[in-house]
């Protein structure tokens, strides 16, 4: 396989800092670069549906919740890893676009439930289908065993961070 930018970076660090073991860069620099490129690719897929990434995150959390496609703002905060103030702003913006609605919480007079609208459902379903098609193309050179192995390795790498949210 041909050398990539990370190979060149690691080689330069080895030359300049032979006292350091820079092998972690071989993995984590690739993960970092891949994450940036995936964010851009996802942004392009979402833009085709007039969505920002954060909008997709909120709408997809509601969609994954199953019928009736609703969550409390606190549950949305947990699902999307943002602050409650940020979530309030996001729900306001999505409601203004007709993608979600607020409803009174059934067991809390002061609480609300955020529910996906039929329009929101259509938009998030279409965006997800396009996202899957884009990401399938990105993984096209990997066989099913390689994909499973990579997913397992990334899961192990991510695991220590999952409790920090």
C-alpha positions, 0 to 999 in steps of 0.5 A: 500500500502506498504511503500516506500523509501520516507516514510522512509525518511519522517519518519526520518526527522519527527523524527529528525526535528519535528519542520518542516512540511516535508509533501512537501517531500511526493510529491516532493521527489517522483516526483524527484525520479520518474524523475530520474528513468524515465530518465534512462528508457527513456535512455534505450528506446532511446539507442535501437535506438542508440539515446541519449535523446537530440537527440530524443528531437531534432528529435521529435521536428522536427517530431512534426512540421509536413510536411516538418518536419523543424524548424529554429535553434531558434525554436529548441532552444525554443522547447528543452530549450538549448542555441543556441551554444548547438543547433548548436553543436547538429545539427552538430552531427545529420547532421553528422549521416544523421538524419537532413539536413540544408537548406537555410532559404527561407526568410533570406539569412543568416539563415538556416532551419533544416529538418528531413531526411527520415532516421531521420524520421524512427529513431524517429518514431521507438524510439517514438513507443518504448518509448510509449510502455515502458511508457505504461508499467510503467503506467499499474497499473493506470486506465484511470481516475487515469492517467487523474487525475495525469496528471491534478495535475502534470500540475498544479504543473508544470504550474508556471515553464513553463513561465521560459523557 
